[in-house]
Amino acid sequence: MSADIYHRRILEEARTATGAGRLDAPDVVVEQDNPLCGDRIRLELALADGRVRELAQTTRGCLLARAAASLLARAAPGRPLSELAELQGRIAAWLAGEGPMPRDVPDLDIFEPARAVKSRHECVLLPFAAVREAARRAGGAGERR
C-alpha cells in the first residue's frame, strides 16, 4: 500500500475530527462498520425541516475513514438530509473513475491519491454510507440513485 494515500492533508483532517463526539438529543443515530478492515462509525444527527441542524460522529478506524467523517461533519450543517444521502453514490463513482468529483464537499480532493487503491474506497465511503442510512431511517430520503 502506498504511503501517498496517507498524506499530510489526510492526517490533518483526521486529527481535526470535525463533529467528534455526541449530541444531547439526536433525532437519528446510525452505527455502521466495514467488516473487511474494521472501520466503524457512529453518526448522530439533529434534524429540522429535513435539514441537518447538527451532526456528531465517532469514528474508529483508518485515517481515510476518520478524515472522510470529518469532511462530512463540516459539509452537513444546514444541508437537506436527502442531498447528503446522494453523496455516497456520487463519491463512489468519482473514486472509481466513473464520474466527476462532487464539488459540494469541501476538500474532497484530499482523497485523489486513494482513487488508485480500490481496497480503500470503502474506507472513504463509510461515513457517506452511514448518512445515507440515516436518511432512510429518517423517512425514506436518499433512496434515489
Secondary structure as a PSIPRED ss2 file (coil, helix, strand):
# PSIPRED VFORMAT (PSIPRED V4.0)

   1 M C   1.000  0.000  0.000
   2 S C   1.000  0.000  0.000
   3 A H   0.000  1.000  0.000
   4 D H   0.000  1.000  0.000
   5 I H   0.000  1.000  0.000
   6 Y H   0.000  1.000  0.000
   7 H C   1.000  0.000  0.000
   8 R H   0.000  1.000  0.000
   9 R H   0.000  1.000  0.000
  10 I H   0.000  1.000  0.000
  11 L H   0.000  1.000  0.000
  12 E H   0.000  1.000  0.000
  13 E H   0.000  1.000  0.000
  14 A H   0.000  1.000  0.000
  15 R H   0.000  1.000  0.000
  16 T H   0.000  1.000  0.000
  17 A C   1.000  0.000  0.000
  18 T C   1.000  0.000  0.000
  19 G C   1.000  0.000  0.000
  20 A E   0.000  0.000  1.000
  21 G C   1.000  0.000  0.000
  22 R C   1.000  0.000  0.000
  23 L C   1.000  0.000  0.000
  24 D C   1.000  0.000  0.000
  25 A C   1.000  0.000  0.000
  26 P C   1.000  0.000  0.000
  27 D C   1.000  0.000  0.000
  28 V E   0.000  0.000  1.000
  29 V E   0.000  0.000  1.000
  30 V E   0.000  0.000  1.000
  31 E E   0.000  0.000  1.000
  32 Q E   0.000  0.000  1.000
  33 D E   0.000  0.000  1.000
  34 N C   1.000  0.000  0.000
  35 P C   1.000  0.000  0.000
  36 L C   1.000  0.000  0.000
  37 C C   1.000  0.000  0.000
  38 G C   1.000  0.000  0.000
  39 D C   1.000  0.000  0.000
  40 R E   0.000  0.000  1.000
  41 I E   0.000  0.000  1.000
  42 R E   0.000  0.000  1.000
  43 L E   0.000  0.000  1.000
  44 E E   0.000  0.000  1.000
  45 L E   0.000  0.000  1.000
  46 A E   0.000  0.000  1.000
  47 L E   0.000  0.000  1.000
  48 A E   0.000  0.000  1.000
  49 D C   1.000  0.000  0.000
  50 G C   1.000  0.000  0.000
  51 R E   0.000  0.000  1.000
  52 V E   0.000  0.000  1.000
  53 R E   0.000  0.000  1.000
  54 E E   0.000  0.000  1.000
  55 L E   0.000  0.000  1.000
  56 A E   0.000  0.000  1.000
  57 Q E   0.000  0.000  1.000
  58 T E   0.000  0.000  1.000
  59 T E   0.000  0.000  1.000
  60 R E   0.000  0.000  1.000
  61 G C   1.000  0.000  0.000
  62 C C   1.000  0.000  0.000
  63 L H   0.000  1.000  0.000
  64 L H   0.000  1.000  0.000
  65 A H   0.000  1.000  0.000
  66 R H   0.000  1.000  0.000
  67 A H   0.000  1.000  0.000
  68 A H   0.000  1.000  0.000
  69 A H   0.000  1.000  0.000
  70 S H   0.000  1.000  0.000
  71 L H   0.000  1.000  0.000
  72 L H   0.000  1.000  0.000
  73 A H   0.000  1.000  0.000
  74 R H   0.000  1.000  0.000
  75 A H   0.000  1.000  0.000
  76 A C   1.000  0.000  0.000
  77 P C   1.000  0.000  0.000
  78 G C   1.000  0.000  0.000
  79 R C   1.000  0.000  0.000
  80 P E   0.000  0.000  1.000
  81 L H   0.000  1.000  0.000
  82 S H   0.000  1.000  0.000
  83 E H   0.000  1.000  0.000
  84 L H   0.000  1.000  0.000
  85 A H   0.000  1.000  0.000
  86 E C   1.000  0.000  0.000
  87 L H   0.000  1.000  0.000
  88 Q H   0.000  1.000  0.000
  89 G H   0.000  1.000  0.000
  90 R H   0.000  1.000  0.000
  91 I H   0.000  1.000  0.000
  92 A H   0.000  1.000  0.000
  93 A H   0.000  1.000  0.000
  94 W H   0.000  1.000  0.000
  95 L H   0.000  1.000  0.000
  96 A C   1.000  0.000  0.000
  97 G C   1.000  0.000  0.000
  98 E C   1.000  0.000  0.000
  99 G C   1.000  0.000  0.000
 100 P C   1.000  0.000  0.000
 101 M C   1.000  0.000  0.000
 102 P C   1.000  0.000  0.000
 103 R C   1.000  0.000  0.000
 104 D C   1.000  0.000  0.000
 105 V C   1.000  0.000  0.000
 106 P C   1.000  0.000  0.000
 107 D C   1.000  0.000  0.000
 108 L H   0.000  1.000  0.000
 109 D H   0.000  1.000  0.000
 110 I H   0.000  1.000  0.000
 111 F H   0.000  1.000  0.000
 112 E H   0.000  1.000  0.000
 113 P H   0.000  1.000  0.000
 114 A H   0.000  1.000  0.000
 115 R H   0.000  1.000  0.000
 116 A H   0.000  1.000  0.000
 117 V C   1.000  0.000  0.000
 118 K H   0.000  1.000  0.000
 119 S H   0.000  1.000  0.000
 120 R H   0.000  1.000  0.000
 121 H H   0.000  1.000  0.000
 122 E H   0.000  1.000  0.000
 123 C H   0.000  1.000  0.000
 124 V H   0.000  1.000  0.000
 125 L H   0.000  1.000  0.000
 126 L H   0.000  1.000  0.000
 127 P H   0.000  1.000  0.000
 128 F H   0.000  1.000  0.000
 129 A H   0.000  1.000  0.000
 130 A H   0.000  1.000  0.000
 131 V H   0.000  1.000  0.000
 132 R H   0.000  1.000  0.000
 133 E H   0.000  1.000  0.000
 134 A H   0.000  1.000  0.000
 135 A H   0.000  1.000  0.000
 136 R H   0.000  1.000  0.000
 137 R H   0.000  1.000  0.000
 138 A C   1.000  0.000  0.000
 139 G C   1.000  0.000  0.000
 140 G C   1.000  0.000  0.000
 141 A C   1.000  0.000  0.000
 142 G C   1.000  0.000  0.000
 143 E C   1.000  0.000  0.000
 144 R C   1.000  0.000  0.000
 145 R C   1.000  0.000  0.000
